[in-house]
Amino acid sequence: MDTSLYVGSTNNLEKRLHEHNNLKSGAHYTKIRRPVTLKYFETYETYTEVRKREAELQNWKREKKLELINKNKNKH
């Protein structure tokens, strides 16, 4: 079982999760680490905001990502 933390963005979360887990069109990173489970998400109004936040999270160390996930576990 893969325990890596993938950060990505989409405008249709349900569809993207399906793609990651079931289709050849899912990101290569997730395709070889199935099943993919959603641990955390955020919503933004603009694509610019999304890309900025995605880049920020991708640069975080695993421990910091896990803190964010655990801190918000029951909010969604």
C-alpha positions as a Markdown table, in Angstrom:
| # | Residue | x | y | z |
|---|---|---|---|---|
| 1 | Met | 0.0 | 0.0 | 0.0 |
| 2 | Asp | 1.4 | 3.4 | -1.0 |
| 3 | Thr | 1.3 | 6.1 | 1.6 |
| 4 | Ser | 2.5 | 9.0 | -0.5 |
| 5 | Leu | 0.5 | 12.3 | -0.4 |
| 6 | Tyr | -0.5 | 13.6 | -3.9 |
| 7 | Val | -1.5 | 17.2 | -4.4 |
| 8 | Gly | -3.5 | 18.2 | -7.4 |
| 9 | Ser | -6.3 | 20.4 | -8.7 |
| 10 | Thr | -9.5 | 20.0 | -10.6 |
| 11 | Asn | -12.8 | 21.7 | -11.2 |
| 12 | Asn | -14.7 | 18.4 | -10.7 |
| 13 | Leu | -13.5 | 16.4 | -7.7 |
| 14 | Glu | -15.7 | 13.4 | -8.1 |
| 15 | Lys | -14.8 | 12.9 | -11.7 |
| 16 | Arg | -11.1 | 13.3 | -11.1 |
| 17 | Leu | -11.1 | 10.8 | -8.3 |
| 18 | His | -12.9 | 8.3 | -10.6 |
| 19 | Glu | -10.2 | 9.0 | -13.3 |
| 20 | His | -7.4 | 8.5 | -10.9 |
| 21 | Asn | -8.8 | 5.1 | -9.7 |
| 22 | Asn | -10.3 | 3.7 | -12.9 |
| 23 | Leu | -9.1 | 5.2 | -16.1 |
| 24 | Lys | -5.9 | 5.2 | -18.1 |
| 25 | Ser | -6.3 | 9.1 | -18.3 |
| 26 | Gly | -5.5 | 9.5 | -14.6 |
| 27 | Ala | -2.2 | 11.1 | -13.7 |
| 28 | His | 0.6 | 8.6 | -14.0 |
| 29 | Tyr | 1.7 | 9.3 | -10.4 |
| 30 | Thr | -1.7 | 8.1 | -9.1 |
| 31 | Lys | -2.2 | 5.4 | -11.7 |
| 32 | Ile | 0.7 | 3.4 | -10.3 |
| 33 | Arg | -0.4 | 4.0 | -6.6 |
| 34 | Arg | -4.0 | 2.9 | -6.7 |
| 35 | Pro | -6.4 | 3.0 | -4.9 |
| 36 | Val | -6.4 | 6.7 | -4.4 |
| 37 | Thr | -8.3 | 8.1 | -1.4 |
| 38 | Leu | -9.3 | 11.7 | -0.8 |
| 39 | Lys | -7.8 | 12.9 | 2.5 |
| 40 | Tyr | -8.4 | 16.7 | 2.2 |
| 41 | Phe | -9.6 | 19.4 | -0.2 |
| 42 | Glu | -10.0 | 23.1 | -0.4 |
| 43 | Thr | -12.1 | 25.3 | -2.7 |
| 44 | Tyr | -11.1 | 28.5 | -4.4 |
| 45 | Glu | -12.9 | 31.0 | -6.7 |
| 46 | Thr | -10.2 | 31.5 | -9.3 |
| 47 | Tyr | -7.7 | 29.3 | -11.2 |
| 48 | Thr | -4.9 | 31.6 | -10.2 |
| 49 | Glu | -5.6 | 31.0 | -6.5 |
| 50 | Val | -5.8 | 27.3 | -7.1 |
| 51 | Arg | -2.4 | 27.1 | -8.8 |
| 52 | Lys | -0.8 | 29.2 | -6.2 |
| 53 | Arg | -2.1 | 27.1 | -3.3 |
| 54 | Glu | -1.3 | 23.8 | -5.2 |
| 55 | Ala | 2.3 | 24.9 | -5.7 |
| 56 | Glu | 2.6 | 25.9 | -2.0 |
| 57 | Leu | 1.3 | 22.5 | -0.8 |
| 58 | Gln | 3.5 | 20.6 | -3.2 |
| 59 | Asn | 6.5 | 22.2 | -1.6 |
| 60 | Trp | 5.5 | 21.2 | 1.9 |
| 61 | Lys | 7.2 | 18.3 | 3.7 |
| 62 | Arg | 5.0 | 15.2 | 4.4 |
| 63 | Glu | 4.7 | 16.1 | 8.1 |
| 64 | Lys | 3.3 | 19.5 | 7.4 |
| 65 | Lys | 0.8 | 18.0 | 5.0 |
| 66 | Leu | -0.3 | 15.4 | 7.5 |
| 67 | Glu | -0.8 | 18.2 | 10.1 |
| 68 | Leu | -3.1 | 20.0 | 7.7 |
| 69 | Ile | -5.1 | 16.8 | 7.0 |
| 70 | Asn | -5.4 | 15.9 | 10.6 |
| 71 | Lys | -6.3 | 19.4 | 11.8 |
| 72 | Asn | -9.2 | 19.5 | 9.3 |
| 73 | Lys | -10.3 | 15.9 | 9.4 |
| 74 | Asn | -13.9 | 16.5 | 10.5 |
| 75 | Lys | -14.5 | 19.8 | 8.7 |
| 76 | His | -15.6 | 18.5 | 5.3 |
